[in-house]
Amino acid sequence: MSHVGLSEMSHTLSFDQSFPIFTSPNTQFHMDFQKTHPPRSKSSISLTLGDLLKRVEDAQADAAAGTSMPLSNPFLLSFHNLSYSVKNSNNLSLFPCGGSSSSETKILLNDITGEAREGEIMAVLGASGSGKSTLIDALADRISKESLKGSVTLNGEVLESRMLKVISAYVMQDDLLFPMLTVEETLMFSAEFRLPRLLSSSKKKARVEALIDQLGLRNAANTVIGDEGHRGVSGGERRRVSIGIDIIHDPILLFLDEPTSGLDSTSAFMVVKVLQRIAQSGSIVIMSVHQPSYRILSLLDRVIFLSHGHTVFAGPPNSLPEFFAEFGHPIPENENRTEFALDLIRELEEIPGGTNTLVQFNKSWQAQKNLTVQISDSSKPISLKSAISLSISRGKLVSGATNDSNLSSSVPTFANPIWIEMLVIAKRSMLNSRRTPELFAIRFGAVFVTAIILATIFRNLDDSPRGAQERLGFFAFAMSTTYYTCAESIPAFLQERYIFMRETAYNAYRRSSYVLAHSVISIPSLILLSIAFASTTYWAVGLAGGASGFFFFFFTVLSAFWAGSSFVTFLSGVVSHVMLGFTIVVAVLAYFLLFSGFFISRDRIPAYWVWFHYLSLVKYPFEGALHNEFDDPTKCFVRGVQMFDSTPLNAVPVQLKLKLLESLSRTLGRNITSSTCIVTGPDILKQQGINDFSKWSCLWITIAWGFFFRVLFYFTLLLGSKNKRT
């Protein structure tokens, strides 16, 4: 087909999406729609969602779009001689430099060859450890090219990773969903991530509504997903939602890792029935399945049986009786074919030689039946570039792609700009937070209760030497408390880690968008916490500086919350277990407090530990608060006889203290009376060794620490969230 023809068709179909519509019989519109658009056979492409939406929006445009249009040859995914192995090192010594060690190579895939076509479901079967998930990962480009041998092509062309992420989707075995979002909200957020900004909100909404009908989720559309603590949708419905969020952009290739695992037979059948509709819409569906029922087997077009990484059968399910009959183990008439095959394979694995005879028989049987990947010239698919361009012109892909001569540049890596991604992530996070108010309430309560305790214990501190010392204790505890109350950020990301990995693996949004959005939405809550803490303690304790001093103290507390939240967020990107994260946070924050300068001044810290003093996050807000309190040289904290308060002479009568002052005055040649100022605020700062930075420098350094840890968090996500095997 010429490029001009493709352009003409792209003008005819203005909406860039196709998907089969699961019509509801109780909806008059769907009834009328079925009358005017009779269902097509399995071999044809189902009516596109673009046609439906154009009918809703403009009947004339729908009529124009309903004109006949030539269909492309089906997509063909071929894989040849796929082999993958890993080395298991067994170190027999407790010491890495001594003792003997051995390494064993485990073959996970061994010379796997096959094909999958558009409009069909290919299922990979086998016992646990047979290599099912590994083969799915290999086809989905989730194994590094350096480790995987063999080739995977689409229409005869090797797919680049960037292109594959745009035209494919991978559904993990676990249902990774936000429990407090409804089914419709979950799919809508997925649509906002994967569908382009140029598509109107009404069309995105219509796409989601059509997908809900397609997945059979209409009755559960307004039900929350749920988790252990909240009742939600059923297991089968949750699995269909997991599939829906990955097919919202109508991918050409759909990979699923055991989509029926953990479901009852009815729910499993409904899931595979949905996958059949997806395949018939013009997609290639490849899934692994442990032990399909008879009804599920009837929906499959091709199956591959694996045993320890070897192919023991590949072909259509209806060839199984003939295959095993010729192998000498005919399938009984009333027995489930897949159960018989899996049981036989398991029996062969337990005898010497394993399934080698079955593997060799499969190769000869494939050659005899000519079931290997051989296509006549008349049925060869068109080039990948032409096939994808034609799919785009038909409205198959909603990716903002154009029929450009350079296909790789015409398909964008991400559907939306970074600011759109940030808005959607922020909206979703705030919705989750609003539906779990107890999480913020607990944190707010912890901060507020701590502030009340500090306000009552340190209430109305005076300007005596003891009051000055108590001020130091108040600031040290207050600043360290802000960091400890940030530890709740650890489980926040750990709960989202695998959702984040799933969404970014196929370019739903950028990692930078995630980091920026969560940084921005964390600020309002930090402001509320800072206001509660500062307003409760500042006036009650009797800190200096008036209104200006209060605002600086507020910003110091806010900067401490910001730095602490950023540090804990970064740590949550490094560790993978909540308890391990809490242990590290508590330990590191204790070290920060130890080296902050409160317990021991910088001048007395050993030289080999001074570097930790400058890395302490508590140091800078602590010193900034002290500057705010003691920078005034006119404020006196030790006068005359008060200089004896922290000595054994504190217990002697006042008259004797005055005589000691007179004697001291004669010795020093300076008149020292009971009202003479001995120690001012700046003197206390010098005693504490606080002379490195001004209070504003401390504030900006604390804020900079927060940004620094957010940047580190981004790099941990960039380097630590790869979804590929090595």
C-alpha distance (Angstrom), angle and dihedral (degrees) to the residues before:
residue distance angle dihedral
M1 . . .
S2 3.79 . .
H3 3.75 124.3 .
V4 3.80 89.2 -117.2
G5 3.78 90.6 58.4
L6 3.74 91.1 51.6
S7 3.79 91.3 51.4
E8 3.79 91.5 50.6
M9 3.77 91.2 52.4
S10 3.78 91.9 47.1
H11 3.81 88.1 58.5
T12 3.79 90.4 49.0
L13 3.81 92.8 53.7
S14 3.78 108.9 45.5
F15 3.80 98.3 172.9
D16 3.79 113.4 78.4
Q17 3.79 101.5 -144.4
S18 3.76 141.4 81.1
F19 3.73 130.0 -172.8
P20 3.80 135.8 148.6
I21 3.76 113.1 -102.2
F22 3.79 119.6 -132.0
T23 3.77 97.8 -147.0
S24 3.79 122.0 -147.5
P25 3.82 114.4 -134.6
N26 3.80 92.5 -147.3
T27 3.75 92.8 59.3
Q28 3.79 114.2 89.6
F29 3.78 92.1 -154.8
H30 3.77 92.0 56.3
M31 3.79 90.9 47.7
D32 3.78 91.4 53.2
F33 3.76 89.5 45.0
Q34 3.79 92.3 53.7
K35 3.80 91.2 50.6
T36 3.79 93.0 53.8
H37 3.81 94.6 37.6
P38 3.82 110.4 39.6
P39 3.82 114.9 -160.2
R40 3.76 117.9 -93.3
S41 3.73 128.2 -131.0
K42 3.79 122.5 -93.7
S43 3.77 92.1 -99.9
S44 3.77 93.8 58.4
I45 3.75 130.2 73.3
S46 3.83 115.1 -97.8
L47 3.78 121.7 -120.5
T48 3.77 111.4 -77.3
L49 3.76 123.6 -117.3
G50 3.77 85.6 -127.0
D51 3.82 88.7 66.7
L52 3.79 91.4 51.1
L53 3.78 93.9 48.6
K54 3.77 92.5 47.0
R55 3.81 87.9 51.9
V56 3.79 91.0 52.7
E57 3.79 94.0 46.4
D58 3.74 101.9 35.7
A59 3.81 125.9 6.1
Q60 3.79 92.2 -163.6
A61 3.76 92.4 52.8
D62 3.78 89.4 48.3
A63 3.76 91.2 53.8
A64 3.77 89.8 51.2
A65 3.80 91.2 48.7
G66 3.77 91.8 49.6
T67 3.79 93.4 69.5
S68 3.76 116.8 117.7
M69 3.74 117.1 -85.7
P70 3.79 130.9 -175.0
L71 3.79 113.9 -109.9
S72 3.77 124.5 -136.0
N73 3.75 123.6 -115.2
P74 3.79 109.1 -91.5
F75 3.76 121.3 -89.4
L76 3.78 114.0 -103.9
L77 3.80 122.7 -156.3
S78 3.79 111.3 -162.4
F79 3.77 128.9 -176.1
H80 3.78 124.7 -172.0
N81 3.80 131.8 -167.5
L82 3.80 96.1 -17.9
S83 3.80 110.7 -173.4
Y84 3.77 129.1 172.3
S85 3.78 131.8 169.5
V86 3.78 137.3 171.1
K87 3.78 132.3 -153.8
N88 3.79 120.0 -125.7
S89 3.78 110.0 -158.1
N90 3.80 116.4 -153.6
N91 3.80 110.3 -164.4
L92 3.80 108.0 -163.1
S93 3.80 95.0 -171.3
L94 3.78 130.9 77.0
F95 3.79 89.2 -140.6
P96 3.79 121.7 64.2
C97 3.81 93.2 -142.7
G98 3.77 97.7 50.6
G99 3.75 143.1 42.5
S100 3.74 129.1 42.4
S101 3.75 127.1 -62.8
S102 3.76 134.0 -170.7
S103 3.75 133.7 -162.6
E104 3.76 126.0 -153.1
T105 3.78 123.3 -160.6
K106 3.78 113.9 -139.8
I107 3.79 117.0 -161.0
L108 3.81 111.5 -143.0
L109 3.82 97.9 170.6
N110 3.79 124.9 23.3
D111 3.79 119.6 -170.7
I112 3.82 98.0 -40.9
T113 3.80 116.0 -177.0
G114 3.79 130.3 177.0
E115 3.77 147.7 110.6
A116 3.79 141.1 -120.6
R117 3.78 125.2 -157.3
E118 3.77 136.1 -152.9
G119 3.78 112.5 -92.8
E120 3.80 93.2 26.8
I121 3.80 138.5 96.5
M122 3.78 117.2 -133.6
A123 3.80 115.1 -164.9
V124 3.80 126.5 -162.9
L125 3.81 112.1 -149.5
G126 3.76 134.9 -174.7
A127 3.77 144.6 111.3
S128 3.80 122.6 -70.6
G129 3.79 108.5 -67.8
S130 3.78 94.4 22.0
G131 3.83 93.2 117.0
K132 3.80 101.9 -101.1
S133 3.81 97.2 134.2
T134 3.80 90.8 39.4
L135 3.80 91.4 56.8
I136 3.81 91.2 48.2
D137 3.82 89.3 50.3
A138 3.80 90.9 49.0
L139 3.80 92.6 52.7
A140 3.82 91.6 44.8
D141 3.83 93.0 52.5
R142 3.80 92.7 -111.9
I143 3.79 92.8 131.6
S144 3.79 119.8 73.5
K145 3.78 113.0 -105.1
E146 3.81 90.4 -127.2
S147 3.81 91.0 63.0
L148 3.81 101.0 37.7
K149 3.79 117.9 77.4
G150 3.77 122.9 -160.1
S151 3.80 130.8 38.4
V152 3.79 138.4 -78.6
T153 3.80 116.6 -163.8
L154 3.78 137.1 175.6
N155 3.78 112.4 -147.9
G156 3.79 88.1 -13.8
E157 3.81 95.7 -54.3
V158 3.78 128.4 106.8
L159 3.80 110.9 -117.5
E160 3.77 121.0 -128.8
S161 3.80 114.8 -132.1
R162 3.82 90.8 -119.1
M163 3.79 92.9 53.5
L164 3.80 93.2 43.6
K165 3.80 91.9 55.4
V166 3.80 90.0 55.9
I167 3.80 99.4 47.6
S168 3.81 99.1 35.4
A169 3.80 141.9 57.8
Y170 3.79 133.0 -158.9
V171 3.81 121.4 -151.8
M172 3.80 112.1 -159.2
Q173 3.77 123.6 -141.3
D174 3.80 93.0 -114.8
D175 3.79 120.6 68.0
L176 3.81 102.0 -120.3
L177 3.79 104.3 -171.7
F178 3.78 138.8 138.2
P179 3.82 104.1 -101.9
M180 3.82 97.0 -149.4
L181 3.81 96.6 54.1
T182 3.78 121.7 89.8
V183 3.79 122.1 -122.2
E184 3.79 91.9 -104.5
E185 3.80 93.2 46.8
T186 3.80 91.4 49.2
L187 3.79 92.0 53.1
M188 3.80 92.0 42.3
F189 3.79 92.5 55.0
S190 3.78 89.0 48.9
A191 3.80 89.1 51.6
E192 3.79 91.6 50.8
F193 3.80 89.5 52.0
R194 3.79 99.3 44.1
L195 3.81 103.7 31.8
P196 3.81 118.5 74.9
R197 3.79 124.9 -101.5
L198 3.82 91.0 -119.2
L199 3.79 89.8 66.9
S200 3.79 110.8 92.2
S201 3.79 121.7 -116.6
S202 3.79 90.7 -116.6
K203 3.81 91.6 57.0
K204 3.79 91.6 47.4
K205 3.78 88.7 50.3
A206 3.79 90.6 49.2
R207 3.80 90.0 49.2
V208 3.81 90.1 54.2
E209 3.81 92.8 46.7
A210 3.78 90.8 50.8
L211 3.79 90.8 48.0
I212 3.80 91.4 50.8
D213 3.79 89.0 55.6
Q214 3.79 90.5 43.9
L215 3.81 91.2 54.5
G216 3.79 93.9 43.5
L217 3.81 92.6 -118.1
R218 3.78 101.0 126.4
N219 3.81 94.5 114.6
A220 3.81 91.0 49.3
A221 3.81 98.1 42.0
N222 3.81 94.6 109.8
T223 3.81 96.8 37.6
V224 3.79 120.2 105.0
I225 3.80 117.2 -116.7
G226 3.80 91.1 -121.0
D227 3.79 134.0 -164.7
E228 3.80 139.2 -153.7
G229 3.79 91.9 -54.1
H230 3.81 99.8 36.5
R231 3.78 126.5 52.8
G232 3.80 112.0 -126.7
V233 3.79 143.5 143.4
S234 3.78 124.4 -22.9
G235 3.80 124.3 -94.4
G236 3.79 93.7 -101.8
E237 3.79 92.1 48.6
R238 3.79 90.7 48.2
R239 3.80 89.8 52.6
R240 3.80 91.7 50.5
V241 3.82 89.7 50.3
S242 3.81 88.7 52.6
I243 3.78 88.7 53.8
G244 3.80 92.4 44.9
I245 3.80 96.2 55.8
D246 3.81 89.8 55.2
I247 3.81 96.7 46.3
I248 3.79 97.7 45.0
H249 3.82 88.7 106.8
D250 3.82 91.6 47.9
P251 3.81 99.6 -119.1
I252 3.78 124.0 -151.3
L253 3.81 91.5 -139.1
L254 3.80 121.1 42.2
F255 3.81 119.9 -175.0
L256 3.80 121.3 -171.8
D257 3.80 128.4 -174.8
E258 3.83 107.3 -146.2
P259 3.82 97.5 -38.4
T260 3.83 91.6 -179.5
S261 3.80 96.4 51.4
G262 3.80 113.3 128.8
L263 3.81 94.7 8.9
D264 3.78 129.5 118.5
S265 3.79 117.5 -113.0
T266 3.81 94.9 -97.4
S267 3.80 94.6 48.7
A268 3.80 90.7 45.1
F269 3.80 91.4 51.5
M270 3.82 91.3 49.6
V271 3.79 90.5 51.3
V272 3.81 93.0 51.6
K273 3.81 90.0 44.4
V274 3.81 87.7 57.1
L275 3.81 88.9 49.6
Q276 3.79 89.5 52.8
R277 3.81 90.2 55.4
I278 3.79 89.6 49.0
A279 3.80 91.1 51.7
Q280 3.79 91.9 48.7
S281 3.80 89.6 53.3
G282 3.80 88.7 68.9
S283 3.80 104.8 -80.0
I284 3.78 136.6 120.5
V285 3.81 109.8 -125.6
I286 3.81 118.7 -162.5
M287 3.77 120.2 176.5
S288 3.77 141.3 163.6
V289 3.78 117.7 -130.4
H290 3.77 130.4 -178.1
Q291 3.80 104.5 -149.5
P292 3.83 116.4 -14.5
S293 3.77 121.5 -156.7
Y294 3.78 123.2 -120.6
R295 3.82 91.5 -98.4
I296 3.79 92.3 50.9
L297 3.81 91.2 48.0
S298 3.81 88.9 57.2
L299 3.82 89.1 60.5
L300 3.80 95.2 52.9
D301 3.80 122.1 94.1
R302 3.81 100.3 -169.9
V303 3.77 133.3 15.5
I304 3.78 133.9 -167.9
F305 3.81 119.7 -162.4
L306 3.80 115.2 -155.6
S307 3.79 131.6 -165.7
H308 3.80 118.9 -175.0
G309 3.80 90.5 -26.3
H310 3.82 96.3 -46.9
T311 3.79 127.4 112.7
V312 3.80 110.8 -118.5
F313 3.80 95.7 170.4
A314 3.80 136.5 6.5
G315 3.76 125.6 175.8
P316 3.81 144.1 67.9
P317 3.82 115.9 -30.8
N318 3.81 92.7 -119.3
S319 3.82 88.7 65.2
L320 3.80 92.5 63.3
P321 3.84 96.0 88.9
E322 3.80 92.4 50.4
F323 3.82 92.2 44.3
F324 3.79 96.3 52.4
A325 3.80 92.6 39.2
E326 3.80 90.1 58.2
F327 3.81 89.3 44.8
G328 3.77 88.6 58.5
H329 3.78 99.0 -106.6
P330 3.80 107.3 92.8
I331 3.79 117.2 -164.0
P332 3.81 113.0 -114.4
E333 3.77 112.7 -113.1
N334 3.80 98.1 -115.4
E335 3.80 98.3 37.5
N336 3.81 127.2 103.4
R337 3.79 106.2 -103.0
T338 3.80 96.4 -143.1
E339 3.80 93.6 46.4
F340 3.80 90.0 50.7
A341 3.80 92.0 48.3
L342 3.80 94.0 47.6
D343 3.80 92.6 46.2
L344 3.80 91.3 49.9
I345 3.79 92.0 47.7
R346 3.82 90.3 50.2
E347 3.82 90.8 50.4
L348 3.78 91.8 50.2
E349 3.81 91.1 49.2
E350 3.80 90.0 60.2
I351 3.82 96.6 55.9
P352 3.83 127.4 75.0
G353 3.77 110.3 -80.9
G354 3.78 91.4 24.8
T355 3.77 115.8 -149.8
N356 3.81 96.0 -22.3
T357 3.78 91.9 115.7
L358 3.80 91.3 51.3
V359 3.81 91.5 47.0
Q360 3.80 92.0 51.9
F361 3.79 91.9 44.4
N362 3.81 90.0 52.2
K363 3.82 91.0 54.1
S364 3.79 92.9 51.0
W365 3.80 92.1 42.7
Q366 3.82 91.2 50.4
A367 3.80 90.6 51.4
Q368 3.79 91.6 46.3
K369 3.78 94.6 49.2
N370 3.80 92.1 39.8
L371 3.82 91.1 -128.1
T372 3.77 95.1 142.4
V373 3.78 120.3 107.2
Q374 3.79 101.1 -71.4
I375 3.76 120.5 141.2
S376 3.75 127.9 -177.9
D377 3.78 118.8 -123.7
S378 3.79 91.4 -110.2
S379 3.81 93.2 56.9
K380 3.78 99.4 40.7
P381 3.79 111.4 124.9
I382 3.74 120.4 -113.0
S383 3.78 119.7 -103.1
L384 3.78 117.8 -67.1
K385 3.78 92.4 -116.5
S386 3.81 92.4 52.9
A387 3.80 93.0 43.3
I388 3.81 93.7 52.0
S389 3.79 92.2 42.9
L390 3.77 90.1 51.7
S391 3.80 90.6 47.9
I392 3.78 89.5 51.9
S393 3.78 91.6 50.0
R394 3.83 89.4 49.6
G395 3.80 88.5 51.4
K396 3.80 96.2 -109.3
L397 3.81 96.8 134.2
V398 3.78 125.1 48.0
S399 3.75 97.5 -162.3
G400 3.76 103.8 111.8
A401 3.79 88.9 -107.0
T402 3.77 122.8 156.4
N403 3.78 133.4 -157.1
D404 3.75 93.9 -96.9
S405 3.76 126.2 162.0
N406 3.80 88.6 -123.1
L407 3.80 101.8 59.0
S408 3.79 95.8 -172.3
S409 3.81 91.8 56.8
S410 3.82 93.9 42.7
V411 3.82 92.1 61.8
P412 3.80 109.3 67.2
T413 3.79 120.3 -137.6
F414 3.81 92.2 -131.6
A415 3.78 127.5 29.2
N416 3.82 95.1 -139.7
P417 3.81 139.5 32.2
I418 3.77 118.9 -99.7
W419 3.81 95.7 -101.0
I420 3.81 92.0 55.7
E421 3.79 89.7 50.4
M422 3.79 90.5 50.4
L423 3.80 91.9 51.2
V424 3.80 93.2 50.5
I425 3.82 93.6 46.0
A426 3.80 91.0 47.6
K427 3.81 91.9 47.5
R428 3.79 91.9 50.6
S429 3.81 93.6 46.4
M430 3.78 93.1 48.9
L431 3.80 90.7 48.7
N432 3.80 90.1 52.4
S433 3.79 91.0 47.4
R434 3.79 92.2 49.0
R435 3.80 90.5 54.0
T436 3.80 92.7 49.1
P437 3.83 100.6 45.0
E438 3.79 91.3 153.1
L439 3.81 90.5 74.7
F440 3.80 94.5 60.2
A441 3.80 91.4 35.9
I442 3.80 90.8 58.5
R443 3.80 91.9 49.3
F444 3.79 92.3 45.2
G445 3.78 89.8 48.4
A446 3.80 91.9 51.3
V447 3.81 91.8 51.2
F448 3.80 93.9 43.8
V449 3.80 94.4 47.5
T450 3.80 90.3 48.4
A451 3.79 89.8 50.4
I452 3.82 91.7 50.7
I453 3.80 91.6 49.5
L454 3.81 91.4 49.7
A455 3.81 91.4 45.8
T456 3.80 92.5 52.9
I457 3.80 96.5 42.3
F458 3.81 95.6 46.0
R459 3.80 95.5 33.2
N460 3.84 116.3 155.6
L461 3.78 99.0 -8.7
D462 3.80 111.9 -160.0
D463 3.80 129.0 -139.8
S464 3.79 95.0 -105.0
P465 3.81 123.5 119.1
R466 3.81 88.5 -99.6
G467 3.81 90.0 49.3
A468 3.81 90.0 52.9
Q469 3.80 91.0 50.9
E470 3.79 91.3 47.9
R471 3.79 89.6 51.2
L472 3.79 88.7 57.5
G473 3.80 90.3 52.0
F474 3.79 92.2 47.3
F475 3.81 93.4 52.8
A476 3.81 93.5 45.6
F477 3.80 93.0 51.3
A478 3.81 94.1 40.7
M479 3.80 94.9 51.9
S480 3.81 94.0 44.6
T481 3.82 90.4 48.5
T482 3.80 91.2 59.0
Y483 3.80 89.1 58.7
Y484 3.79 96.3 45.8
T485 3.81 92.5 51.3
C486 3.82 88.2 57.3
A487 3.81 91.5 66.4
E488 3.83 89.0 93.2
S489 3.81 88.0 77.5
I490 3.81 90.0 74.0
P491 3.83 98.7 76.4
A492 3.81 90.8 36.4
F493 3.81 93.6 73.5
L494 3.80 96.2 28.8
Q495 3.81 87.7 62.0
E496 3.80 89.9 52.5
R497 3.81 97.4 38.8
Y498 3.79 97.8 99.7
I499 3.79 93.4 38.9
F500 3.79 87.4 53.3
M501 3.82 91.6 48.5
R502 3.79 91.8 49.6
E503 3.80 93.8 48.6
T504 3.80 96.5 45.1
A505 3.81 94.6 42.6
Y506 3.80 89.6 74.5
N507 3.79 98.2 32.7
A508 3.79 101.0 -101.0
Y509 3.81 85.8 149.3
R510 3.79 141.5 -19.8
R511 3.78 123.1 -86.8
S512 3.79 88.4 -129.4
S513 3.82 89.6 57.1
Y514 3.78 90.1 54.6
V515 3.81 93.2 49.9
L516 3.81 94.3 45.7
A517 3.80 94.4 45.2
H518 3.79 94.4 49.9
S519 3.79 90.7 45.4
V520 3.79 91.9 53.8
I521 3.80 97.2 44.4
S522 3.81 91.6 49.3
I523 3.81 91.9 62.2
P524 3.86 99.1 73.5
S525 3.80 92.2 54.1
L526 3.81 90.8 46.7
I527 3.80 89.8 51.4
L528 3.81 91.2 52.9
L529 3.79 91.4 49.0
S530 3.81 91.4 48.0
I531 3.81 93.2 49.5
A532 3.80 91.2 49.4
F533 3.80 93.2 48.6
A534 3.81 98.6 41.2
S535 3.81 97.2 43.7
T536 3.81 92.3 47.0
T537 3.80 96.5 50.0
Y538 3.81 108.7 26.9
W539 3.81 100.7 67.7
A540 3.80 95.3 31.0
V541 3.80 93.9 54.2
G542 3.80 91.5 44.5
L543 3.78 99.9 -123.9
A544 3.79 119.9 -177.7
G545 3.77 130.8 -109.3
G546 3.79 105.5 60.1
A547 3.79 118.0 -133.4
S548 3.82 94.9 -19.6
G549 3.80 90.0 49.5
F550 3.80 90.4 50.0
F551 3.81 93.3 52.9
F552 3.79 92.0 48.8
F553 3.81 90.0 48.6
F554 3.82 89.1 49.6
F555 3.81 92.2 51.3
T556 3.80 90.3 46.2
V557 3.81 90.5 54.1
L558 3.82 90.1 45.1
S559 3.80 91.8 50.8
A560 3.81 89.8 49.4
F561 3.81 90.3 51.7
W562 3.80 89.5 47.7
A563 3.82 94.3 49.7
G564 3.80 92.2 43.9
S565 3.79 93.3 48.4
S566 3.81 90.9 48.4
F567 3.79 92.4 48.4
V568 3.80 93.3 50.0
T569 3.81 91.1 44.7
F570 3.80 90.1 52.9
L571 3.79 90.1 48.6
S572 3.80 90.8 51.5
G573 3.79 87.7 58.3
V574 3.81 90.7 54.4
V575 3.81 102.4 44.3
S576 3.77 123.3 53.5
H577 3.82 101.4 -159.8
V578 3.79 126.7 69.2
M579 3.80 96.8 -141.8
L580 3.79 92.1 47.8
G581 3.79 89.0 50.3
F582 3.80 93.2 51.1
T583 3.80 91.1 48.4
I584 3.79 92.5 52.3
V585 3.82 93.4 44.9
V586 3.79 93.6 51.5
A587 3.80 92.3 47.1
V588 3.81 96.3 45.9
L589 3.80 94.0 45.5
A590 3.82 89.1 50.8
Y591 3.80 88.4 54.8
F592 3.80 90.4 48.1
L593 3.80 90.5 53.7
L594 3.80 92.5 45.7
F595 3.81 92.4 54.2
S596 3.82 95.9 37.7
G597 3.83 93.1 99.1
F598 3.80 97.5 -107.5
F599 3.80 99.7 99.5
I600 3.78 94.6 33.5
S601 3.78 127.6 10.2
R602 3.76 121.2 -119.5
D603 3.82 92.2 -109.2
R604 3.81 91.1 60.4
I605 3.82 97.0 45.3
P606 3.85 110.9 106.1
A607 3.78 112.2 -102.4
Y608 3.80 92.5 -117.1
W609 3.84 90.2 58.6
V610 3.82 99.3 42.9
W611 3.81 91.2 94.4
F612 3.81 89.4 62.4
H613 3.80 89.1 53.6
Y614 3.81 89.9 61.7
L615 3.81 91.8 44.7
S616 3.81 92.0 53.4
L617 3.79 110.7 114.2
V618 3.80 90.2 -157.4
K619 3.82 92.9 56.9
Y620 3.80 97.4 71.4
P621 3.84 102.7 47.2
F622 3.83 88.4 39.9
E623 3.80 92.4 53.7
G624 3.80 92.0 41.4
A625 3.81 90.8 54.6
L626 3.83 90.8 47.5
H627 3.80 90.7 51.2
N628 3.78 89.1 50.6
E629 3.81 89.9 52.4
F630 3.82 103.8 37.8
D631 3.82 106.1 28.0
D632 3.83 92.8 96.8
P633 3.86 107.1 97.4
T634 3.82 91.8 -164.9
K635 3.78 92.7 63.5
C636 3.80 113.6 91.0
F637 3.80 125.3 -155.9
V638 3.82 101.3 174.2
R639 3.83 121.6 43.3
G640 3.83 128.7 177.7
V641 3.78 110.7 -62.2
Q642 3.86 90.2 18.9
M643 3.77 87.5 79.0
F644 3.82 87.8 77.2
D645 3.83 94.3 52.7
S646 3.79 95.7 96.3
T647 3.83 94.0 43.1
P648 3.85 134.0 74.7
L649 3.83 86.6 -101.5
N650 3.79 89.1 72.0
A651 3.82 89.5 89.6
V652 3.84 96.4 56.1
P653 3.85 120.2 98.6
V654 3.82 118.9 -85.3
Q655 3.84 91.7 -116.5
L656 3.77 90.5 58.7
K657 3.82 89.8 48.9
L658 3.83 89.5 53.6
K659 3.79 90.8 51.5
L660 3.79 89.4 50.2
L661 3.82 88.7 52.6
E662 3.81 91.0 51.3
S663 3.81 90.1 50.7
L664 3.78 90.7 47.2
S665 3.83 90.7 49.1
R666 3.81 91.5 54.2
T667 3.81 90.8 48.5
L668 3.82 94.6 48.3
G669 3.78 95.4 37.1
R670 3.81 89.4 -127.2
N671 3.78 127.6 109.9
I672 3.84 108.8 -118.5
T673 3.78 116.2 -178.1
S674 3.79 132.6 174.6
S675 3.82 90.0 -91.4
T676 3.81 97.4 45.0
C677 3.82 112.2 118.7
I678 3.78 110.2 -120.8
V679 3.82 103.3 169.9
T680 3.82 125.7 27.8
G681 3.80 129.7 -172.0
P682 3.84 95.1 -91.8
D683 3.83 88.2 51.0
I684 3.82 89.4 58.8
L685 3.81 90.1 50.8
K686 3.81 89.5 53.0
Q687 3.78 91.2 48.8
Q688 3.80 89.0 54.3
G689 3.79 91.3 48.0
I690 3.78 92.1 -117.6
N691 3.77 104.7 147.8
D692 3.83 104.0 107.4
F693 3.79 101.2 90.8
S694 3.79 139.4 16.0
K695 3.78 120.1 -116.9
W696 3.79 92.2 -101.7
S697 3.79 91.1 49.7
C698 3.81 89.2 52.5
L699 3.80 90.1 51.1
W700 3.80 94.2 50.4
I701 3.80 92.9 44.3
T702 3.83 90.2 53.2
I703 3.81 90.4 50.7
A704 3.80 89.9 47.0
W705 3.81 90.1 53.5
G706 3.79 88.0 57.2
F707 3.80 92.6 53.3
F708 3.81 90.7 44.4
F709 3.79 92.8 56.6
R710 3.81 91.4 45.9
V711 3.81 88.3 55.7
L712 3.81 89.8 48.7
F713 3.80 88.6 49.5
Y714 3.79 89.1 55.3
F715 3.80 91.8 52.9
T716 3.80 91.9 48.1
L717 3.81 88.0 54.6
L718 3.79 90.8 45.7
L719 3.79 94.4 50.4
G720 3.78 102.4 27.5
S721 3.80 103.3 45.9
K722 3.77 100.5 64.8
N723 3.79 113.3 141.1
K724 3.77 96.2 -156.5
R725 3.75 132.1 103.3
T726 3.78 116.1 -129.7
